[in-house]
Amino acid sequence: MVYKFRVILDAEDDVLRDIAIKDTDTLEDLHNTIINAFGFDGMEGGSFFLCDDNWEQQDEIMLFDMGDVPGEHKTMSDFKLNDLLYEDQTKILYIYDPFVNWTFFVELAAIESEDDSEEKELPALLFAHGVLPEDAPVKNFDDPISKDDIYGDFDDDYDDEDFDMFDGDEGFNEFDYDDNNY
């Protein structure tokens, strides 16, 4: 089978790519197809996140095993596309370069038999719209805590009670720091 995906950059301007890939290819193959379709050099890592119909992130699948024990975590190369994505599960998030978070919405748009598909060479770029910006779009994470009071209902005004743990003979010694005390 051939999976056809629409990959949309999470940005104000419309930047998207439609790609085709075999359903038996791995998430790592999809990762490589996406970075090639958008013109990245591929020198950075990435992660896929399984998600629900509302794009809420669930399990992360990384390019490399970052666990303490080798083989502890499954990676992109361990998952075939048809293991994770199918008619009822069509959405997955992709993050390229976790230090700057290029974020993409990846949706399975069509499943075709290889005989019906016009694509002979897979994976393939089917359609491109928009120009990738020079820098990753800045994320505005919705924060339930007010920006005016980052501590919520917590009393964040310092007073003498806040420093009472330093009073008395509890092992705290006051030092007069200068360049010679380091």
Helices and strands as residue ranges (DSSP letters): E 2-9, E 16-22, H 27-38, E 46-51, E 57-62, G 76-78, H 81-84, E 91-96, E 102-112, E 124-129, G 160-166, G 179-181
